[in-house]
Amino acid sequence: MNAENMEYLTIALPKGKLFKPSAELLGRIGYEAEGLSEKSRKLVISNEEKKIRFIITKTADVPTYVEYGAADIGVIGKDVLLETGKDVYELLDLGFGRCHLMMAVPKAERRERLTDYAHTRVATKFPHIAEMFFTRQGMQMEYIKLNGSIELGPIVGLSESIVDIVETGTTLKENDLEEIVHIVDSTARLIANRVSFKMKFERMNAMVRDLRAILESGAEACRS
C-alpha cells in the first residue's frame, strides 16, 4: 500500500437500490463528495479536503474491489456477500435493503416435503448459496444460473423451483409461485479489506463507531 493510498479512504458503493441510502447514511457522518451520484460519468469521485474517494460500481463487483484492496470499504447486501464468498471483514449491519432469500415453486405443483424436490432443477442467481442450503438438507440438485427473471424458470419448464431474493412477494403471486422455504435474511452490510482495516484502523474504526451511533439512535427513536 503506497503513501497516496494510505492518505485516502476509498469507498465502493453499489449501483441500484442500495446506492441512495448508502450515500445518505455516509453523508450524515461527513463522508461525502461533490457530484456523488449513481448517474455520474466519473469513475472515481473524490473529496480532496477530507481525503475520501468513492467508486461507484455494479453491485456484484463491490466485494471484489474490497477483497483486492482497490477499495478499503464497501457497502453490499448480505446475499451478494454470501454468494461471492470474498475474503473481507464484515464490519456492520446497516439495516436497510431488507429482503430474504427463499425457495419457491408453482402453487399447482407443490410437493409434500422439501426433500421431495431432491434431484430436480432449481433456477437461481445464487447457485453458491442454494448449493450450501440444499447440501445441509442432504439434497442433491441441478443448479441453473440465470441473471434475468428467475420466476420464468418454472413457468417455461426450465426448472421445478427457484431460489431468489424476495421483498414483498408480489412478483411470486403474479406468477402463481409460492414460497416454501425461507433460506436467509439479507440487509446491507459495511465490509472492509483486511489489510486496510489494520493499516487504517483508527479512521475506519471511528467511521464504524459513528455509523453505529446513528443506527442505534434511529432504532431507539422507532421504539419510543
Buried (B, 14 or more C-beta within 10 A) or exposed (E): EEEEBEEBBBBBBBBEBBBEBBBEBBEEBEBBBEEBBBEEEEEEBBBEEEBBBBBBBEBBBBBBBBBEBBBBBBBBBBBBBBBBEBEBBEBBEBBBBEBBBBBBBBEEEBEEEBEEBEEBBBBBBBBBBBBBBBEEEEBEBEBBEBEEEBBBBBBEEBBBBBBBBBEEEEBBEEBEBBBBBEBBEBBBBBBBBEEBBEBBEEEBEEBBEBBBEEBEEEEEEEEE
